[in-house]
Amino acid sequence: MSRIVNSVEFKEEIKNGVVVVDFFADWCGPCKMLAPIFEELGNEMSNVSFVKVDVDKSPDIAMSYKVASIPTVMVFKDGEKVAGNVGFMPKEQIKQMVEAHV
C-alpha cells in the first residue's frame, strides 16, 4: 500500500531499505493509469516501501531530483537513488526495476 508523502516526510521515508517513489499529479492522465499498478505492486512486494509524491504540493522534492516529466518512478536504496524511469511503465517492467535492487 502506498501513501502520499510531503517534503517534511520524504527524507525520512527513503533513508532505510528499498523505497519506490511515484512522482505524480492529480491532473496527469498517465499518472492515473499508473496508480492502480503502483498500488498492486505495493501490496505484492512486502519487502519494499511504495510512496507517492504530488509534484504540485511538493515541488521542492521534484526539483531536487530533476523530475521534469510525470509520471516518474524512482527507486531509492538506503537514501540513494539507484534507478528511475520517466513515463508510464507496465507492471512487470516496474517490478524488474525494483527487484534489481532488493
Secondary structure, DSSP 8 states (H G I E B T S, - for coil): --EE--HHHHHHHHSSSEEEEEEE-TT-HHHHHHHHHHHHHHHH-TTSEEEEEETTT-HHHHHHTT--SSSEEEEEETTEEEEEEES---HHHHHHHHHTT-
